[in-house]
């Protein structure tokens, strides 16, 4: 009888261990429904201002809309979702905007990136500062922001902007540390928010080397034919993104600023999603 009891306990513990292991493997994955919807996206929009009745109705026609959740009113978000539109909420990852006073006023000096001379990096065009993702305090502030602006409002996913700042503005010797911190932060999002869908803007090398298993779509701004159509670096990145899509299911959302016909054709050739925004990187006008 004792042997039977031991066998039963052993089987029970093995079963629990397998279940926990399976859950751990499933953690990085977004729900199949969202991943399938992202793969099927045809019409999408990137818009960072308030809505109105007209915009609200237009949102309902889209497959995907990226919004600034602080600005976009909740009724328009919910109405669009009821019509099957995926809504992702904007979170600035590698920069802190001074206009977002609630978040900005909680920052500590350790949260700001400083160069070898101890100077902060300020972006006058956006009135923002480059941040240090290795700061656990800053990561916690962003997690609280995601809870408040994305999860509590019932959005389908979070769109992390300025991930590409790591490649664009940091010296190579500092990129590894920031990339590892970004990966840690993204894993925390998955763990704390039940596998919440995550997207990132730019940061193609960060994506390839670190974050791709956790990212459901990546955005490529200024995917304009004159800029990317015959550029060796761009063509190589397109191949890389196709490979990542095949391996991890990471979709590619592109935005063209000019050359609409040729840019769209190039995007469709590679089965990338395309959105034309003649205003360039200004997304406060619904066109």
N, C-alpha and C positions, 0 to 999 in steps of 0.2 A: 504493500500500500504506500509505503514511504517513497519507493522508487517511482511509482506512478505520479505521486504528488510532485516530486522533483522534476520529472519529465514535463508535467503540465506547466510548472512555473518557468522552466527553460523555454518552452514554446511560446509562452505568454511574453516573456522578456524579449525574445527574438522578434516577435510580431510587433511589439511596441517600438523596438529599435528600427525595424524596417519602415514603419510608418513615419517616425521622426526623420529618418534619412530621406524618405521620399518628399516630405514637406520641405526639407532644406533645399533639395534640388529644385523644387518647384518655385521657391521664393522669388528668384529674379524674374520670373515670367509674368507678363501681364495676362489678363484673361484672354482666352482664345477669341472671344467676341470682339474685343477692341482691336486686337492684332489683325483680325480678318477685315474689320471695317477700315483700318488704316491702309491695308493692302488694296482695298477697293476704292479708295478716295479718288474722285475725279475733280470736284470743285472744292477748293478750300480758300480760306481768307486769314490774313494776319492783320488784326485791327486792335489798336490800343487806346481807344477813347470810349466815351459814353455811347450808349445806344439810344435809339428813338423808335417809334413805331415802324417806320420804314425799314430801318436797319434790322430791327427785330424780325420782321417778315423775311428779309433777305437772308438772315442767319438760318432760318428754318429750311431754306433751299440748299444750304451747303452740306457737304459731307463732313467737313472739319472747319472749326473756327478757333484761332488762337486769340484770346482776349486778355486784357489787363483786368484781373478780377476786382481790383480796387475801384476801377472806373465803371465797368460794365454792370448794369443793373441786373439783379437776380431774376426778376420775372422774364427777361429776354433770354437769359441763359437756360432757364427751366423750360420755356416754351420751345426753344430750339432743340433741346435734348428730347423732348416729347415727340418731335418730328424726326428723330434719328440722327441729329447732328452731334458729332463728337465735339466737346468743348475742352480745350486745354488752356490752363491759366499761366500767364507770364510771371516768372520769378527771375529777377536779375541775380545771377550767381556770382560772377567775378567782379561786379561793380556795385557800389552803393549809391543810389540816387538821392540827392539831397531833398528832392520834393517829397519823397516818402518819409515824412518826418517821424512817424511812429517807429519805424525801423531804425532810421538814421540816428535818432536820439539815444538809442540803446547801445550804439557801437562804442567799443573801447579802443584805445590806441593800438593794442595788439591785433586788432581785426584788420587794420589797414596795411596794405603792402607798402614796404619802404625799400628803396634801392640801397646800394652799398654806402651811400652818403647819408642815409637816414631820411631821404626825401620821399614824400608821398607822390603817387602818380595821379594827376587830375586831368579829366577829360572835359575841356571847356564846352565842347559842342553839346554834351549831354548833361553837364553839371553833375558829374559823378566822379567817384574815386575808385581806383583799382583796389581790390581786397585780397587778403591773404587767406586762402582756403585751408591752410594748415592750422588756423586758429579754431580750436574746439568751441570757443565762445561764439565765434561768427557762424560756425556750422549749426549750432543750437538755435541761434536767432533765425536762421533760414528755415530750419525745421519747424519752428513755431509759426513762421510766416506761411509755410506750406499747409500746416494744420488749419490755420485761420482762413487763408484765402483760397485754398484748393479743396482740401478734404471737407471742411465744415460747410462749404458751399456746394458740395456734391459734384464737382467737376470731374471729368473723365481722366484727366492727366495733368502733369506739370510740364511746362516748357521752360527749360533752363537757358536763359540768354547769356551771352558773353563768355561761354565756355572757351571759345576760340582765343580769348585774350591771353591764355597761357602760352600758346604758340606765337601769338602776334607781338606781345609786348615784354615777355620775360626772357632774360638771358638763358641760353641752353642749360647752363649748370643749375638753374633753379626750376626748370620745367618738370623734372622727374618728381621732385618733392610736391609740387603743386598738383601734378597729375595724379599722384598716389592719394593725395588728400581729396581730390575731386572724386576719385573712385570710392574712397571710404564714405564720403558724404552721400553719394548716390546709393550705395548699399544701405546706408541708414534709412534713406527714404523708403526703399523697398521693404525693409524690416519693420519700420514703425507704422507704415501706412498700407499694410496688407497687399504688397505687390503693386502699388500705384503705378500707372503707366507714366513713363518718363521720356521726354524728348530733349534734344540739345541743339543749340545754334552754333554752327561752325565747329571748330576744334576737331578737324578730320583726323589728325594724328593722335590726339587724345582718344578719339573714338576707336581707331584701329588698334592702338596699343593697350587701352585700358577699359573703356566704358561700353563698348559695343554689345556685350552680352546683356546689358541692362537697359539699352536705349531702343525705343520702339520707332522713333523717326528722328532724322537729323535734318536740319535746315541749311540750305545753301543760298545765301543772299547774293544778289547781283549775278545771277546765272544768266548773263546776257551774252549773246553769241559773239559780239566783238571782243568781249573780255575773256570768255572761256572756250569759244568754239575751235580755236586753233592753237591754244596755249598748251605747251607740253606738260607743265605742272598740272593744269586743270584736267587734261585728258587722262593723266595718270591717276588723279584723284577719283575721276569717274569710274575707272576700272576697279580701283580699290573699294569704292562704295558699293559697286555691284557685287563684288566678292563678299563684303560684309552682309549685304542683304541676303545673299544666298545662304550664308552660314548662320546668321542670327535672326533674319527676318526684319532687319532695320530698314525702314522705308526712307526714301530720300524726297524731301519737299524742297522744291526750288522756287526762287522768286526772280523774275526778270525785270530789269529796270528800263530796258530799251530793246530794240530789234525784236519785237514781240513774235513775229511769225517764225523767224529763224531760231530764236531762243526756245520757243515752245516745241518746235520740231526736234531740236537737239535733246530736250528733256524727254520727249515721248519716245525717241529712238532708244533711250536707255531705260524706259519705263519708270522715269522719275515723275513725280507730281509737279505741276507747274501753275504758278500764279503770277499774273502780270501786274506790276505796280509802277506806273510811270512816274510817281512821285519819289521814287528811289527808296531810301531807308526811312522815309517818313510814313508812319502807319496810323496817323490820327485822322485820316480822311477815308471814308468809305466810298470807293469809286466803282 
